[in-house]
Amino acid sequence: MRRSLHVTGKATAFVLPHIDRYSSAMSHTQETLKQVFAHPTSHNIAWRDIVKMFEGLGGTTEETKKEHLKVKLNGKEMTFLIPRHGHHTLDNNDEIGHIRRFLRDCGLEPSHK
């Protein structure tokens, strides 16, 4: 059975693929998506939340030997450098921009109402 989940925020709506998870996991995924697509860019997104978001969207994640995370989602694949600095948060626009572009490539671009 395929279902869509609509995530709404300030003038932004996401249509997510089928998610059969507990509602708290879905709301956590929704909140992380909002942070990734927020303008101005949020600079306090925990890496573990990004990984959980990919998995919550139905993707698979695999940590490689070279401190990278391979993500497969909606038929697309991308490898991200795992942040090893400080508190394991994404704190620059380039890191967040790469994630944003990957999500858009996977068909998860926000629609503005």
Protein Blocks (a to p, Z undefined) as FASTA:
>chain_A
ZZddddddehiacddddddddfklmmmmmmmmmmmmpccddfbbcfklmmmmmmmnopac
dddfkopacddeehiacdddddfehjlpafbfklmmmmmmmmmmnopaccdZZ
